[in-house]
Amino acid sequence: MEQDLQPGQLLARGVSRHLRSHGYVSIEEFVPIRGLRVDVMALGPKGELWVVECKSSRADFQTDKKWQGYLEWCDRYFWAVDTAFPTELLPEGTGLIMADAYDAEIIRMGPEDKLAGARRKKLIQKFAMDSARRLHRYRDPKMSALPEED
């Protein structure tokens, strides 16, 4: 199974494991709205929402043109990279997580920009629905997928 995962997916796994140690739960490849897909959306114990974008190489980072659109969908924004990544490329004013396939460490906390209450409620509900759909598909692979909601 591990050989089937892409480098960014391995980073996302390490990030999710680390965030769990801080009381966060996460979902990978989360779509907050049509047209945006974040690598990791994390939900904290007090309802905090963090977005973590996993970049496995310079080219991966340089081709990402959508990341600024993610800022309005989280309380904190982070990049997750491995130790070989040239971190000087990453924009100031964003969080930094060093990760591998097994764990991670928060190096720089992303600045907080709290979501509006209505947006937070909508995102948490979508997080819950997407998580439940994934669990249903895992538990019952033959089950037809529930209709997606926007």
Phi, psi and omega in degrees: 000315183300325179294342179277346183275139176284160180306319178295325178292325176294319176298317180299322178296314178298319178298313181298320177298315181294315181298327177300325179293345176259009178088010179265148169249154184218161176225133180270153179051055181271137180252100180292322173213159180306133179098348177236135176222115180269150181293314179221126170249126182244138179246121183271171184295341178251018179087011178292146178237121179243143172250134177235120175260126183261122181239122185264351181198167176302313181298319178301315179293314186291338178270355180279107181256357186256354192302325181294335176291343179281340187299328181279004182244018181205163174276329178217145181238136182226151164258141172241126182220166176267177186292342179274350184287137178284090188297343178294345177285337187286139183296144173298157177077019175232157179281160181225129176236127173267130187218161166221192185291346189245338182195183181201172175215132176282116180269317180222123180290133175292144179296147181272132174221091189297138176290153172293150184304317182294320179292319178301314181300314181297317181293319179295320177296318179294320176302313181295315181296314180297319179296316180295319177299316180296319179296318178300315180295325178292314183286330183220079185302338181274353179293136176291143182296140173293150179298141178284148175241151177265000000 
